[in-house]
Amino acid sequence: MLRYIISIAVIDGDSGFPSATMNVNIVGSFVIGMIVGMSISTSFMLFICTGCLGAFTTFSTLLQLYKENRRLISLYNIFIQFACNILSAFHGYIIGHSML
């Protein structure tokens, strides 16, 4: 539900680049990093990160773009999301770790 609301709130525009999906993935990566940094119980962390946030974030747009022969946008999507998600998770980890 939250993923749907965010995807409606963020308009992709005419470029064809999936910015709504990218924003959802960046937010999800940040929260995953924050939860991991908080050093909470392993079972709770796995439930939240894998169960809830794993469903919230997705890279399925990559496959859709590739199937539509939009390979250049697909490649941009891979590199931009990878870099942004790693940085976002790292910053979330630092903030989560400092909360202890």
Buried (B, 14 or more C-beta within 10 A) or exposed (E): EEBEEBBEEBEEEEEEBBBBBBBBBBBBBBBBBBBBBBEEEEEEBEEBBEEBBEEBBBEEBBEEBBEEEBEEBBEBBBEBBEEBBEBBBBBBBEBBBEEE
